[in-house]
Amino acid sequence: MPIAKVTRTLLTALREAIIDILPIIIVAVFFQIFVLKKPFPDLASLSFGILLIILGLLLFLRGLKLGVFPLGEGLAYQLVKRGSLFFLLLFGFAITFSAVIAEPAVLAIAMKAEMASGGLVDDVGLRITVAFAAGFSVSLGILRSTLGHPIHWYLIPGYILISIVTFFAPKEIIALAYDAGGVTTSTITVPLVTAIGVGLASSIRGRNLLTEGFGLIGFAVMTPILFMMIYGIVVFHSGDVNLIPAYAPAAINGVSLPAATEPITIPATIKDILTGFAMTIRDILPLAGTILFFQLFVLKQSIPNAAQVAKGFLLVLSGLYIFIHGLKLGLFPLGESMAYYLVQADRLYWIYIFSFLIGFSCTIAEPAIIAVALKVEEVSEGGINNWKLRIVIAAGVGLGITLGAHRIITGDPIYIYVIAGYIVVIALTLLSPRYIIPIAYDTGGATTSTVTVPLVTALGIGLASNIPGRDPFMDGFGLIAFASIFPLITVMGYGMLSEYLLKRGGRKNEV
C-alpha cells in the first residue's frame, strides 16, 4: 500500500478517534473553567490518559475494521446463506459471548464493580455472567426472526419478568444489574450482531428489513439484567456483604477526592507491560477463537486476507491494552473529580446541566450508535435520517442520565424509576409504528458504549461518594440503566410523531 494512502487512512482514523472523545473534553473544560472556575487536578496525568484513550481507540477501531468486522460479518452472511439454524444459533451465542467478554465498556464497569464492592463482585465472574446472558438472548432473537414473531411478544414479557425479579434480588446488586444490560452491546458487539440480524432478514423471503433485521441488540440488553440479579442472589447470599468498604478519601495536588479506584500507576517495567498485554490477549482470545473455529471447521474455508486479519487482531490487542490504561488515567479520574467539584459547589442545577450535556455529547460520538444509525439509514433507503436519529437518541440519553443523577442526589430506590420507565416503554411499544420498535430497542442498547460507560460510571460513583448518606456501590451504579431506557422512549416517540406528521402533511420523504 502506498505511503500516502497509509498516511491518509491513519489520519482519518485519528480524526475519528479524536471526534469520539472531543465532545467530552469540551463539556469538561467548559464546566471546569467557566462554571467551577478551578484548575484540573493532576492535569498532566489526565492529559496523558486522554491521549492514551485516543491512541487506544484509533488502534482498536482500525483493527476491528481491518480484521474482526470483515471476517465476522462474512461468517454471519455465509451461515445465513447456508440456512443451518443450529449453526446460526450456535454462532449467534458464541460470537456474542466472545465479543462481550472483550468489550471495553464491559471491562470498564467490571473493574469499577470489583473495586466498589471490595472484591465481593468478581471482575471475571461478572463479565462471564453478562456475556453468557447476552449470547443466550441473541440466540433467542435469531430464533424469533426465523419464526417471524413480532419482537414485542418477547420483550414485553421479558421486562415484566425483570420488574418482578427486582423485588427478590439483593438491594446491593440491583443498580449494577440494570447497568449490566446497557454495557453488553458496545463497539465490538453492535456491528457484528446487527450484521447477523440484517443478513438473516434479507435471506428469508417476505421479511421486512426494518422490523425483522433489527432487534437483536434489544434482546442482548434484556437478559443480562436477569442473569446479573441471579448472580447477585448467589454472591450476596454466600459472601459477607459487610466486607464492602466505604471509599477512603485520596488527595490529588492537595485536593481531597474520593478514592473510587485503586492507586493508578503507569506500567513501569517490562514485566508489568507483558502481564497487562497477556491479560488483554486473554480477553480477546475467545473472539478470535470463535471466528477461526466457524471459519475453518464449520464453513471449512480458508481465512480470506489472512495477513490483513492477523494485522487487525494485533491492532485490536494493542488498542485495547492502551485504552484500558487510558481509562484509569483519564476518564475515571475526570468523572470522579467533576462529580466532587459539582457537589462541593452546592448548586444542584449545575449537576443536572452537566449530566445532560455529558450524556448528549458522549452519545452523539459513540461508534456503536453511529454504526446502528448508518445501518438504519441504509436499510430504510434514506427514509430514516441517521443524524436526526442520533440527535433523538442523544437527547434520550441526556435526559436519562439527568434523572439518574437526581435519583442519586435524593437517594430514592432505583427500581421505582426503572420500573416506571419500563411501564412507559411497554405502553409505547404497543402504540408505536411497527418499524420503529426494533430500532428503538437496538439504539437503547447501543447508547452505552466505549466512550459513555467509563465517564458516566465514574460520574455516578463520584456523586455517591460525595453526597452524605449514599453508598458508592448501591447508589453509584445505575446511570447506565437510565441511559439505556430513555432512548427507547425518545426514539419510539420520534417514530409516533413522524408518523403523525407524515399522515397530516402527506409527506413521503425522510423522517
ZAFILUM-237324 format. One record per residue: residue in one letter; x, z, y of N, C-alpha, C in turn. Coordinates in steps of 0.001 Angstrom, whole numbers, plus 500000, padded with zeros to 6 digits. Example, Ala and Ser with C-alpha at 12.3 -4.5 7.8 and 13.67 -1.06 7.14 Angstrom:
A513190507800494310512300507800495500513200507800496700;S512850507080497750513670507140498940512900507870500030;
This chain:
M500847500000498809500000500000500000500886500000501245;P500624499102502202501440499051503410501438500379504157;I502596500657504814502732501932505535501670502071506623;A501366500965507305500380501010508391499003501425507868;K498645500900506681497346501239506094497312502695505669;V498422503168505076498505504578504674498372505485505887;T499060505113506966499006505908508201497590505975508751;R496917504801508786495534504780509271494628505643508409;T494820505585507102494000506386506182494210507876506414;L495487508276506562495793509683506789495254510164508127;L495375509325509154494860509694510477493344509831510452;T492685508938509718491225509029509587490839510321508877;A491564510641507786491291511875507049491558513105507916;L492628513056508713492946514164509615491848514338510652;R491382513220511191490302513277512187489049513914511580;E488705513529510337487525514093509676487683515591509450;A488888516019509043489130517447508804489041518242510102;I489583517674511186489524518355512488488086518447512973;I487306517368512776485902517368513182485131518445512425;D485474518648511146484802519670510345484980521066510924;I486159521348511463486464522697511921486302522855513437;L486287521752514194486274521803515650485058522524516230;P483832522285515734482683522992516311482833524508516259;I483408525009515177483610526457515056484577526948516122;I485662526209516298486673526606517277486081526619518682;I485285525601519017484684525506520352483782526709520611;V482912527035519636481995528167519815482775529471519925;A483769529659519052484549530901519064485328531062520368;V485971530000520826486747530065522076485835530353523257;F484673529695523288483728529918524394483323531384524461;F482935531962523317482480533349523326483621534310523626;Q484800534045523065485915534962523257486374534994524710;I486417533825525351486967533734526714485905533959527778;F484733533332527625483748533344528709482670534405528552;V482410534866527327481379535886527123482017537260526957;L482925537383525990483571538671525739484730538929526690;K485333537844527184486452537914528132487602538763527578;K487955538456526322489050539163525654489955538150524968;P491237538471524852492131537573524107491855537663522608;F492194536606521878492058536636520428493084537608519846;P492655538498518934493633539365518269494475538550517300;D495803538803517332496731538132516419496528536620516446;L496666536048517640496392534624517853497290533735517002;A498553534135516809499485533305516040499023533162514592;S498641534283513973498170534243512585496877533458512472;L495969533664513445494696532957513451494902531450513572;S495783531053514501496052529631514714496684528999513482;F497616529717512871498258529199511668497237529055510530;G496332530033510420495289529962509401494388528757509594;I494015528474510842493157527318511126493887526015510827;L495197525969511139495989524781510790496033524574509275;L496164525678508529496153525576507068494806525082506565;I493727525546507186492389525103506788492236523603507018;I492683523128508180492598521693508482493418520881507493;L494658521340507253495518520628506303494931520686504892;G494434521866504498493843522003503172492630521113502990;L491750521073504008490580520203503940490986518737503868;L492003518363504645492486516973504643492897516561503235;L493758517372502611494258517040501269493147517123500228;F492315518145500353491257518373499377490243517222499385;L489746516872500564488748515806500663489344514446500302;R490612514240500673491277512980500327491424512867498807;G491769513982498163491893513974496712490562513722496022;L489490514311496558488166514061495999487811512577496061;K488085511952497206487735510540497388488585509627496505;L489851510008496301490748509164495506490492509282494005;G490269510507493534490246510714492102488957511234491521;V488462512370492044487346513063491409486037512299491561;F485694511903492804484409511262493032484260509916492315;P485219508983492447485051507693491758484907507858490245;L485726508729489658485666508921488213484385509642487810;G484025510698488534482818511462488211481546510656488403;E481440509934489516480249509132489770480156507973488778;G481295507378488455481305506303487459480818506797486108;L481254507995485737480797508606484493479286508813484500;A478775509321485612477335509576485708476542508294485504;Y476953507234486180476227505969486066476354505382484664;Q477526505511484041477715504988482689476833505728481683;L476741507042481824475909507828480913474430507527481111;V474027507355482376472640506975482663472338505609482055;K473294504693482203473124503332481684472991503335480169;R473746504211479481473686504292478027472361504856477536;G471693505613478388470368506120478047470357507247477030;S471472507926476839471527509048475905471174510333476652;L469963510832476414469506512025477124470365513232476773;F470756513368475510471558514512475088472875514567475864;F473604513445475878474898513442476560474727513562478076;L473613513039478595473369513168480030473108514625480405;L472314515318479589472062516744479831473348517554479686;L474137517218478656475404517920478447476364517667479599;F476420516424480056477287516087481183476836516794482461;G475504516802482693474983517486483884475373518949483903;F475257519613482736475651521024482654477146521183482868;A477947520400482129479403520587482143480005520255483501;I479567519153484117480176518749485389479782519721486497;T478550520239486431478120521208487454478844522535487267;F478927523013486015479640524256485735481083524173486234;S481776523103485872483192522994486231483393522763487716;A482450522071488359482567521842489807482333523130490585;V481320523914490166481017525169490871482167526162490733;I482801526209489565483951527096489365485040526817490402;A485209525543490774486281525154491694485838525073493144;E484552525333493432484057525183494799484747526156495758;P485297525665496866485890526572497861484900527598498401;A483631527200498588482636528138499110482374529274498120;V482323528945496827482122529974495801483337530895495723;L484528530299495816485748531109495830485728532093496990;A485289531617498151485297532454499357484380533657499201;I483139533420498762482190534544498675482534535459497503;A483126534906496427483522535741495294484631536704495701;M485609536204496476486685537082496965486115538205497816;K485183537854498708484582538859499584483786539884498783;A483038539413497782482207540319496985483063541316496214;E484180540848495639485068541743494900485669542789495826;M486091542364497022486681543311497978485641544315498465;A484453543804498829483432544674499417482868545663498409;S482894545302497111482355546199496078483413547109495488;G484627547049496011485697547865495467486091547460494058;G485862546176493715486232545671492402485142545786491351;L484001546423491689482922546555490713482341545192490350;V482185544332491357481787542939491110483067542135490940;D483245541572489764484463540838489451484403539420489983;D485476538982490627485582537627491202485269536566490148;V485983536600489039485822535585487991484456535694487323;G484006536916487063482702537109486432481575536554487275;L481651536774488589480632536242489489480616534722489449;R481812534122489507481887532655489541481388532037488238;I481706532653487111481233532126485821479712532237485726;T479160533357486178477712533549486144476998532493486977;V477483532308488207476862531338489109477024529914488568;A478205529606488040478468528257487525477589527950486310;F477448528923485406476595528726484231475151528480484659;A474669529274485617473295529119486097473080527761486750;A474054527326487556473935526032488222473930524895487210;G474799524987486193474825523964485153473515523879484408;F472956525035484052471666525074483366470575524431484224;S470561524752485516469493524260486385469593522755486616;V470817522219486705470965520770486871470495520047485613;S470785520596484445470274520008483200468745520021483190;L468165521119483659466703521200483757466164520160484731;G466885519965485846466470518965486825466550517547486275;I467575517275485473467706515955484835466543515725483874;L466182516752483117465048516646482199463769516379482982;R463600517053484115462429516840484966462345515403485442;S463480514846485886463499513467486361463175512496485229;T463709512778484049463460511907482898461983511895482514;L461358513070482545459945513183482179459019512721483303;G459555512620484534458741512168485657457823513229486228;H458126514496485988457289515574486511457532515770488004;P456512516115488781456719516473490193457646517681490303;I458499517675491289459511518725491401458901520098491651;H457757520137492348457182521445492679456603522153491449;W456405521426490347455975522087489114457014523095488635;Y458260522850488970459363523708488524459790524693489609;L459898524194490850460485525023491904459550526134492376;I458269525849492477457337526893492925457290528056491934;P457104527817490619457166528956489682458529529652489693;G459596528869489912460936529455489942461082530458491068;Y460611530110492261460747531028493389459764532197493293;I458634531986492641457744533119492382458418534102491427;L459086533570490391459811534422489445460929535190490139;I461664534525491041462726535204491795462148536371492591;S461004536143493228460368537190494033460010538393493169;I459537538133491933459163539235491030460403539999490560;V461441539259490129462662539883489607463360540712490690;T463203540310491948463824541040493062463477542530493027;F462257542847492630461813544245492651462397545057491496;F463025544386490515463627545075489382465160545093489465;A465721544269490346467174544172490461467732545356491262;P468970545775490993469591546843491792469662546435493264;K469349547356494142469339547026495569470721546587496042;E471782547054495345473140546704495754473436545217495567;I472742544548494649473090543172494299472165542144494945;I471040542563495524470009541613495955470533540624496989;A471172541123498050471653540222499104472700539256498563;L473629539756497742474655538901497165474033537854496240;A473006538230495481472336537289494584471687536162495376;Y471017536500496459470407535459497300471483534528497870;D472617535100498249473717534274498766474277533344497693;A474332533842496452474915533061495358474201531736495172;G472891531712495415472154530462495298472587529439496316;G472978529897497503473357528960498555474742528379498400;V475676529123497794477067528660497770477387527755496588;T476473527655495620476787526861494430476990525387494742;T476225524881495686476233523443495966477023523183497240;S478244522698497065479142522540498197479877521206498094;T481085521166498618481811519922498821481993519099497552;I482303519749496429482522519018495181481195518707494491;T480348519724494381479151519603493568478144518608494129;V477906518659495444476826517874496047476940516374495779;P478086515719496084478146514274495830478006513920494354;L478610514715493465478527514418492038477096514561491523;V476436515657491890475072515894491426474109514877492042;T474318514543493314473481513528493958473624512181493263;A474856511842492874475093510575492169474347510548490836;I474317511682490125473595511744488859472096511522489093;G471536512215490085470099512105490353469675510709490755;V470395510115491710470047508768492178470279507742491071;G471368507896490324471647506981489226470580507041488152;L470119508248487834469070508410486826467766507773487285;A467366508030488538466112507480489049466145505956489123;S467309505403489484467414503943489611467411503247488255;S467714503991487192467784503377485858466458503424485108;I465495504198485614464199504332484944463159503528485709;R462525502618485043461548501734485689460383502556486256;G459999502210487474458848502843488098459150504122488851;R460427504547488872460784505772489580461030505480491063;N460559506393491923460829506295493357462134507029493650;L463084506344494303464410506940494508464364508186495391;L463453508229496362463384509392497243462785510599496526;T461689510386495780461022511517495139461658511911493820;E462295510965493134462885511249491831464411511371491869;G465047510670492826466509510656492880467112511909493469;F466353512606494308466839513837494927466125515034494292;G466682516209494492466076517425493970466955518216493027;L468002517576492456468873518308491530469601519454492228;I469977519259493474470660520321494215469717521501494421;G468434521196494665467439522257494791467346523106493536;F467434522476492364467451523218491106468698524096491022;A469845523550491455471112524273491363471163525484492281;V470291525551493273470230526705494177469387527819493576;M468320527445492893467314528422492452467815529332491336;T468294528754490251468615529538489054469739530547489258;P470821530237490013471873531250490201471382532561490791;I470316532514491588469783533755492150469280534657491024;L468532534077490088468020534844488949469156535387488088;F470120534515487784471226534932486923472067536029487579;M472244535951488893473033536971489586472315538314489589;M470981538293489676470239539556489618470383540188488233;I470332539353487196470538539855485839471967540392485689;Y472943539652486253474336540092486256474450541454486949;G473728541616488049473762542879488784473169544025487979;I472097543745487241471496544781486395472506545277485366;V473254544342484759474258544707483756475409545481484394;V475954544946485503477125545544486143476821546926486711;F475698547050487421475431548298488118474830549370487213;H474404548972486027473948549975485075475080550451484165;S476176549659484155477308550041483304478479550580484110;G478462550372485440479565550823486282479146551983487155;D480126552541487860479873553660488764479721553114490174;V478466553022490624478203552448491941478847553269493041;N479015554563492810479605555407493835481069555088494105;L481659554261493225483062553879493444483220552896494584;I482100552297495052482195551323496129482589552034497410;P483762551694497979484227552431499150483700551826500437;A483600552663501455483345552124502789484627551507503310;Y484493550508504190485684549863504734486408550823505674;A487703550883505515488506551686506434488936550812507593;P489028551357508810489424550532509942490883550138509869;A491150548963510368492519548487510494492765548145511948;A493999547912512293494311547591513682495081546289513752;I494698545449514684495413544198514945495814544206516416;N497108544229516640497606544303518014496994545478518777;G496851546598518071496337547789518731494834547849518827;V494122546788518372492667546764518442492118547190517090;S491285548215517066490725548698515804489668547733515305;L489852547281514069488911546346513456488596546821512049;P487419546441511513487101546813510135487959546029509169;A488488546698508180489323546016507196488456545526506055;A487765544418506278486866543876505256487628543104504198;T488902542967504397489719542275503407490945543108503114;E491622542758502037492889543407501752493932542902502745;P495073543595502875496101543104503773496468541656503454;I496534540852504493496769539424504328498236539108504560;T498831538434503612500226538051503755500395536599503371;I501380535966503965501730534604503602502679534666502417;P502443533866501351503350533911500207504806533759500647;A505617534745500299506978534772500831508020534308499832;T507692534302498559508676533938497552508164532772496727;I509086532135496037508706531021495156507762531523494064;K508003532758493580507133533333492558505700533466493058;D505527533944494306504186534067494885503494532710494963;I504234531707495417503662530367495568503258529798494212;L504147529941493223503849529413491896502669530142491258;T502589531458491473501463532228490934500151531763491548;G500152531593492874498946531120493560498547529724493121;F499554528854492939499265527486492529498735527460491096;A499273528343490241498792528421488854497325528852488812;M496935529779489674495540530208489742494646529078490232;T495169528256491145494404527106491625494216526089490514;I495260525881489715495147524977488556494083525496487597;R494069526814487394493045527420486533491641527111487054;D491476527109488379490167526863488972489722525409488828;I490656524483488914490311523066488913490345522465487510;L490976523178486555491147522643485201489824522320484495;P488789523171484591487527522823483923486933521502484404;L487039521229485723486504519981486254487268518785485703;A488604518884485720489428517797485195489175517605483705;G489089518715482959488872518631481519487530518012481175;T486483518372481938485149517810481692485136516303481892;I485693515861483018485698514430483326486497513659482290;L487671514174481929488516513478480945487852513447479569;F487204514538479167486547514584477860485459513522477757;F484586513468478761483490512499478700484001511065478815;Q485049510868479628485587509517479790486262509032478506;L487056509891477875487870509460476738487150509580475398;F486332510626475226485770510900473908484278510587473769;V483550510552474899482131510204474823481929508721475124;L482419508290476284482333506863476612483387506047475877;K484474506743475453485581506094474737486165504936475548;Q486421505246476813487007504265477731488265504865478351;S489206503993478668490406504451479364490061504818480799;I490920505605481415490687506041482789491044504907483744;P490095504409484520490409503352485486491287503895486614;N492270503088487018493180503502488110493759504889487851;A494378505050486671494849506361486229495829506995487217;A496724506186487785497710506723488729497021507265489971;Q496017506538490457495278506986491645494485508256491354;V493891508315490164493136509510489776494063510724489692;A495241510544489084496211511647488977496644512118490365;K496873511158491250497245511499492631496120512274493310;G494879511841493058493733512518493651493629513963493203;F493811514210491893493725515582491388494858516452491934;L496046515876492101497163516632492678496860517026494116;L496256516099494872495886516405496257494799517484496308;V493846517426495370492798518448495310493407519823495053;L494340519892494118495012521156493816495741521704495042;S496539520840495669497321521270496832496408521688497973;G495371520881498226494457521185499325493708522478499112;L493257522724497879492514523942497579493398525177497750;Y494645525080497305495579526202497436495820526531498918;I496091525513499709496347525713501141495096526218501846;F493937525656501482492673526028502111492371527512501904;I492584528010500685492288529412500380493129530347501252;H494411530011501419495252530853502273494860530719503744;G494387529546504127493889529382505491492669530243505755;L491798530353504764490617531214504905491034532657505179;K491999533142504406492423534538504538493061534809505897;L493750533803506428494427533985507713493559533583508902;G492571532682508682491832532109509798490381532513509894;L489511531944509040488075532117509221487593533525508907;F488141534176507872487712535545507574487995536493508747;P489247536557509243489512537445510387488733537040511640;L488540535719511838487806535260513024486377535772512996;G485698535607511864484318536069511762484185537565511945;E485108538313511360485046539778511461485364540263512870;S486361539653513503486721540087514858485622539725515854;M484999538546515690483905538171516588482740539137516430;A482428539506515194481348540468514956481669541807515617;Y482918542252515480483340543526516067483156543518517586;Y483677542493518239483598542431519699482159542310520188;L481334541537519464479947541370519882479172542678519760;V479434543447518708478772544738518564479248545708519638;Q480567545705519903481117546605520917480600546273522309;A480281544996522558479765544590523873478380545161524132;D477698545593523040476399546245523154475367545367523874;R475465544060523620474459543125524153473954542292522978;L472835542727522428472355542130521192472035540654521344;Y471586540240522540471195538841522685472380537913522475;W473611538384522774474785537538522545475053537386521046;I474738538408520268474882538286518816473937537213518290;Y472703537204518810471729536204518368472150534796518789;I472614534661520019473037533337520506474237532843519709;F475219533732519488476401533342518716476003532946517292;S475108533712516667474679533422515300474044532039515215;F473185531726516181472539530403516158473551529288516348;L474421529436517342475372528368517653476381528160516530;I476842529238515908477827529079514847477176528448513629;G475913528803513357475203528177512252474943526706512501;F474510526383513711474215524990514061475479524142514029;S476542524634514655477765523833514777478456523639513436;C478431524673512588479029524531511254478302523473510437;T476987523504510489476181522620509645476306521164510050;I476361520904511347476479519521511822477696518842511201;A478774519614510980480023519030510494480250519234509000;E479288519861508277479501520140506859479650518846506048;P480741518692505289480904517492504464479762517286503464;A479263518377502864478188518250501874476903517741502522;I476583518251503716475382517793504425475522516330504827;I476699515961505308476937514567505685476724513658504472;A477245514086503308477111513279502094475645513078501725;V474845514154501752473438514048501393472674513213502417;A472906513475503709472176512760504761472451511261504711;L473704510877504476474046509452504381473398508814503155;K473353509552502048472717509026500835471205508866501045;V470585509812501757469156509708502061468884508490502927;E469718508292503956469549507126504829469709505830504036;E470689505814503123470930504618502306469753504335501377;V469278505357500665468192505172499706466884504821500410;S466657505412501586465428505124502341465530503834503149;E466682503143503016466938501881503739466767502064505247;G467300503173505743467269503451507183465992504097507660;G465047504336506746463776504938507149463937506371507621;I464916507087507054465221508451507492466611508427508098;N466688508632509392467957508574510107468817509786509775;N470093509543509402470942510650508942471250511644510052;W471397511174511297471718512089512393470527512982512740;K469333512404512768468143513212513031467966514263511938;L468189513845510694468053514776509577469074515905509687;R470316515584510034471351516611510155471037517597511281;I470476517106512392470126517998513508468995518939513099;V468005518411512375466899519250511901467420520314510931;I468304519923510030468897520878509082469698521939509830;A470537521501510774471383522430511532470544523428512327;A469427522963512888468537523864513618467977524926512681;G467630524504511448467133525468510467468177526503510094;V469418526057509901470500526988509577470728527967510725;G470759527446511954470952528310513115469876529380513218;L468623528976513040467511529935513086467624530957511953;G467997530467510766468115531364509618469187532418509811;I470358532003510280471452532956510477471114533946511593;T470402533467512613469978534366513691469045535449513157;L468070535039512343467155536024511765467894536944510789;G468870536386510050469670537206509153470483538250509891;A471043537864511043471779538831511872470846539927512375;H469630539539512740468633540526513190468324541510512067;R468255541006510834467988541867509684469097542896509492;I470354542479509686471475543420509573471421544453510692;I471108544008511898471050544922513055469975545980512862;T468806545562512383467691546509512231467789547320510943;G468519546809509950468629547499508674467438547298507759;D466602546306508046465439546041507201465875545543505820;P465102545827504774465417545292503437465361543762503460;I466324543126502817466410541671502865465250541000502152;Y464720541646501096463699540963500301462415540726501107;I462151541545502117460961541340502949461033539979503632;Y462200539661504181462386538393504885462426537220503912;V463178537399502823463375536284501902462075535916501196;I461338536901500726460079536610500035459072535996501002;A459040536493502248458180535865503256458581534405503481;G459893534153503486460376532781503613459947531914502444;Y460014532477501225459581531731500040458091531387500126;I457291532309500638455852532041500769455611530855501696;V456346530824502819456221529698503751456686528403503094;V457811528472502360458347527281501683457353526751500660;I456751527641499876455777527224498867454563526568499527;A454084527160500635452935526583501345453260525190501871;L454450525039502468454850523728502993455049522720501869;T455533523202500707455720522309499562454390521694499132;L453329522472499214452013521974498821451407521051499867;L451875521155501130451272520391502223452098519183502666;S453395519185502361454296518165502902454149516831502171;P454560515715502820454612514423502133455528514511500920;R455161513854499832455913513976498581457372513569498732;Y457645512558499561459005512021499648459982513008500265;I459492513927501108460405514798501846460758516050501061;I459959516401500019460151517687499323461496517759498599;P461854516780497733463168516873497076464321516856498077;I464175516082499154465220516024500181465386517392500837;A464262518042501133464319519363501777465033520374500884;Y464669520404499599465305521358498684466791521055498507;D467146519774498493468565519421498374469354519828499611;T468807519552500793469533519887502026469641521394502207;G468615522134501732468698523592501797469860524132500983;G470179523447499877471306523872499056472640523419499598;A472654522259500247473922521686500707474395522266502033;T473532522994502732473916523506504060475091524461504000;T475092525308502994476086526381502918477260525899502083;S478247525358502769479339524678502091480680525184502595;T481678524323502473483077524712502683483339525359504030;V482740524832505080483016525327506426482163526545506762;T480878526502506403479943527537506821480152528868506109;V480312528812504787480289530038503983481343531074504403;P482627530692504538483624531734504868483343532438506187;L483009531669507217482807532271508534481525533092508577;V480442532569508019479165533277508052479224534540507198;T479890534472506051480051535668505214480849536740505955;A481939536322506595482757537269507362481967537851508533;L481132537022509159480305537498510270479339538577509793;G478676538339508662477722539324508141478394540637507772;I479532540555507086480249541778506706480801542479507947;G481250541688508922481746542275510164480654543030510912;L479441542460510974478326543151511630477985544445510887;A477869544348509567477502545528508780478569546613508839;S479834546213509030480937547178509086480975547933510402;N480354547376511442480470547972512777479186548579513300;I478085548391512583476815548970513011476583550250512213;P476431551381512869476260552655512164475084552605511190;G475317553174510000474257553246509006474140552031508109;R474992551014508330474925549810507498476038549851506450;D475735549349505274476723549270504203477220547828504096;P478537547599504185479056546228504174478675545436502930;F478587546119501773478264545387500545476781545074500450;M475932546064500704474490545857500555473879545109501735;D474409545344502947473831544733504150474621543521504650;G475925543472504320476768542415504883476506541045504304;F476071540986503037475719539707502439474262539378502757;G473895538125502569472509537722502804472345536617503827;L473322536465504731473206535417505756473150534027505127;I473886533826504026473879532525503363472483532205502843;A471782533226502348470418533028501854469502532556502974;F469606533186504135468805532764505290469147531333505692;A470440531006505609470883529663505971470411528611504975;S470019529033503775469519528105502756468008527925502822;I467296528979503208465829528931503202465278528163504397;F465801528433505585465183527874506785465312526361506910;P466393525728506430466406524263506456465283523642505629;L464871524307504536463726523814503773462487523757504662;I462317524797505476461153524880506362461227523815507453;T462404523672508095462505522714509201462444521272508704;V463031520986507529463008519610507023461605519221506576;M460901520110505880459524519780505498458616519710506726;G458865520577507700458120520488508955458387519175509665;Y459648518734509636460034517437510222459307516297509512;G459211516378508173458506515351507417457031515305507750;M456403516470507880454985516524508230454737515985509634;L455606516377510584455458515894511953455670514380512030;S456675513877511319456950512438511318455778511656510740;E455220512191509658454073511534509032452888511485509993;Y452675512591510704451570512652511672451774511659512811;L453006511606513339453281510696514449453184509233514026;L453627508934512808453548507569512303452097507118512157;K451256508024511638449839507671511481449148507548512831;R449517508433513747448872508418515061449301507238515901;G450626506927515849451137505859516701451220504507516027;G451004504494514712451068503216513991452469502670513865;R453503503546514058454888503080513941455297502996512497;K456207502074512199456643501861510812458161501881510691;N458813502312511725460280502318511672460786503665511182;E462022503966511531462651505184511022461999506423511554;V462148507521510800461611508807511213462768509752511486;
